[in-house]
Amino acid sequence: MTNPINFILVFLSAVTIIIADSFIKQISAGQSFVGILKNPWVALVYGLYLIQIFFAILIFIFEGELAIYSNLFIIFYGILGVCIGLIFFKEHISVVQMIGIGLGLIGAFLMNLK
C-alpha cells in the first residue's frame, strides 16, 4: 500500500469505526439491548459504519491490498481505541500494553515499506 491516499483512507476508516464503537459504549451504559436499539444516537452509529464501508470501497478502487489494509486497520483501530479509552472513559493500560502500542506503530511503518 504505497499509495498515500490508501493510507489516509485506512486511517479514516479506523477513525469512523472507533467513534461508532465509542458511541455504542456510551449509550449502552445501564440499558437493555432493546433500549440501546431504540436510542436515537444509534442512527449515528449506523451512519458511521456506512461511511467506513465507503472508505473501504475507495481503498480497493485505488488498488489497496487486503492484507495490508486489514493489518493497518487493526493497528490504527487499536491505537485509537486505547487513546479514546484513556481520555474519555478513564481506562488504564499497563506498561506491557504501552509497549504493544509502540510495536504497532513500528509495524504500521514497516508494512508501508517496499
HELIX and SHEET records of a PDB file:
HELIX    1   1 PRO A    4  SER A   28  1                                  25    
HELIX    2   2 PHE A   33  LYS A   38  1                                   6    
HELIX    3   3 VAL A   42  ILE A   61  1                                  20    
HELIX    4   4 LEU A   66  ILE A   87  1                                  22    
HELIX    5   5 VAL A   95  MET A  111  1                                  17    
END                                                                             
